[in-house]
Amino acid sequence: MTLARTAISVLFGGPSAEHDVSLVSGRAIGSALLERGHDVSAWLIDLDARWWRLPISALDAALPATVLHEPAALGAGGPLSAAAALEDLAARQPRPVIFPAIHGPFGEDGQLQSLLESADLVYCGAGPAASAVGMDKSIFKRICGALELPVLPWMEVQAREHAAQPERIERDLVDFSDGFDDRRLICKPARLGSSIGISIVRDPHDRAQLRAALALALERDDLVLVEPYLDHPRELETSVLGNTRADTVAFGPGEVVPGREFYDYIAKYRSGDSLTLEQADLDPALAADIRTAAVEVYLAIRACGFARVDMLLSGDGIPFISEINTIPGFTPISLFPRMTALGGYDFTATCERIVELALEQAASRPRHRLAADELP
């Protein structure tokens, strides 16, 4: 199916630590759809959650992304409140399909999706509930467990409990670490992406190390996840496209080979020495099992449109599901579009397929609002 010329509004930026990554993803998506002949508009949400409608020149790859930090200098109309921007989008004829390219909190946690639904706008990707579940790694792990899909054991640390009883929580974490041959732990915010706020606790018995790791993660979220650290696992990613079991397909898995001890923010975006391989060298049967598991968890949280499922492969060949990203990256190093390309969808075709899936999902959505003649 070839997507006819469609009005599409790409949203990028967002009030989170992943703002700059989103700028790259959003501009790449918008530029690709524009080149294919679609009626594209570009919207920036800044770090203060203000909305700016940008001139289409903002999608020019030759324009440094840092220019977008000053949208007024580009001649952007705005800033607008979220309510005013949604009213603007809803008033346009034809109404655009919204393509959110906003990573992390606000973009992937259901907040944005709820706003878009309140304005009765068609948008790409997971709905509010699936987005919220996918963003919260602790809830996501519970769902994986219910499906009997392998996840690493974990403990949760809530900010208020830690503030009230830090010594008890530290003792519990030490006891937790003592249950593994390799006592190292990895500590991370439960609801953040791009490996921000993650650190390794090499010796949990060293309370200073443990406190520093918790403090770093708690700077970014009030819920922290602590897991056993796998020694040099293989980091695998799988792309998923679809709305229903009948049309959902997984691509990959690809593999990330970090240039540092693990794939943290620096290894992803700054060091330049990490490798991202769109086709991991795996036994075909294992690769098929990984794709099947990715589809199962995608459908289980009621995701739709697109997502990336990340796994860790232990030294003894066990894949552990790590997380799902309901708005994965579309940057030059991002595996999501590179894996779909191997499956027959180039970058632009991937974006168009996501828009098609959004239109299909909207067409199948029940109408909750009553017409005037249906009111009691």
Protein Blocks (a to p, Z undefined) as FASTA:
>chain_A
ZZddddddddeejjdfklmmmmmmmmmmmmmmmmnopacddddddfkopacdddfklmpm
klcfklmmmmmlnopacdddfklmmmmmmmpccddddddfbehehjlnommmmmmmmnop
acedjdfklmmmmmmmmlmmmmmmmnopacdddddddfklmmmmmmlmmmmmmmmmmmpf
blcdcdddfbbghhioiacdfblmlmmlmmmmmmmmmmmoccdcdddddehiadddddde
djbfklgccedjdddddfbfbdcfklmmmnopaccdfbdcddfklmmmmmmmmmmmmmmn
opghiacddddddfkopacdfbdcfbdcfbfklmklmmmmmnopafklmmmmmmmmmmmm
mmmpccfbdcfklpZZ
